[in-house]
Amino acid sequence: MTERTTSSNWALSIVQALELDGVDCRALFAELDLDYAALSDADARFAQDGMTRLWQRAVEVTGNPAIGLNLAKVMRPGAMHVVGYALMSSSTLKESILRLVRYQRIIAEGADLRFFPTERGHMLTLAIHGDQLPPARQSAEGSLASMLAFCRWLTGKPLIPVEVYFRGPPPQAIEPYRDVFHAPLRFDAGCYGLLMRHEDLDIALPTANAELAQLHDRFAGEYLARFTDSRVAHQVRQVLCRLLPQGEPRREAVAQLLHLSERTLQRRLGDEGTSFQQLLDDTRRVLAEQYLAQPDLALLEIAYLLGFADPSNFFRAFKRWFAMTPGEYRAQR
């Protein structure tokens, strides 16, 4: 089974967040059989489950279930490896968040970010997937808090989300969450997420630099390629992109092109925390956004490019993805 991993930069930020509550992380690393010295190696990576155990022990040691929110206090560009500098050089906050979504797996492979428009604002959702262990609530809460803190730092403005969403039940102590987010909080939601105001996303970043943005994109792309090319999910996405204009690809056909049996393909995708159907749906969603940005492509043509034999199936899928029709989405852009 392929383990999901977390960059040493992000692991170091977690350590710094825990130390704000007096946690002896060097001792915890030894107890959990984690390599403390690897925190200073920019190319090192830690197993996702190792970070989950670290969060769990930190909560036990401190008695503070909201300790993940400390990540907002230690957030800095270096915490996100090369991704942080790519975000800084973006022209607007929206462009920065889109880069974060694109390169998230460099920071932590267990996290899945999505960013899409709604009537009330742009929604940035976060899902964290565990390996053998279910993900720690503190990891998701800390990631939300740090993303918002970084957006505030990038823009130099005290951004207030329209609403903040949490999967879990309300905590006994709500004040730490109010102090960090300064926004309406919704617990027991279907996802973790930040609903951002449309106008905030158009804020120009004072650190914008188009040439540096291209340079960091290249670095980030090269780094991402080093550990994704071997993943079956990555290979399946590439095959799907090639086959979709010919109609909806069948799992059997994709397996044959990858020289795998259907059963082996299904098992290896499961080991990587996904499935053929999920990859097909996600690939179509990403391509749909790209195609709709091209005004010369008609909606019917886009439906066929995405492998939908019946355009009405494309319209239904799009409404499920973005809670609006393709025409409404294109009009907003």
Protein Blocks (a to p, Z undefined) as FASTA:
>chain_A
ZZddddfklmmmmmmmmmmnopafklmmmmnopafklmmmmkbccdfklmmmmmmmmmmm
nopaklmmmmmmmgcfklnojmlmmmmmpmblklmmmmmmmmmmmmpmkbccdddddfkb
ccdddddddfkbccdfklmmmmmmmmmmmmmmmnopacddfbdcdfbdcdfblmlmmmmn
opacdehiabdcddddfklmmpccfkbcfklmmmmmmmmmmmmmmmmmmpmklmmmmmmm
mmmmnopcdfklmmmmnopafklmmmmmmmnopafklmmmmmmmmmmmmmmmpmkbcfkl
mmmmnopablklmmmmmmmmnopafklmmmmZZ
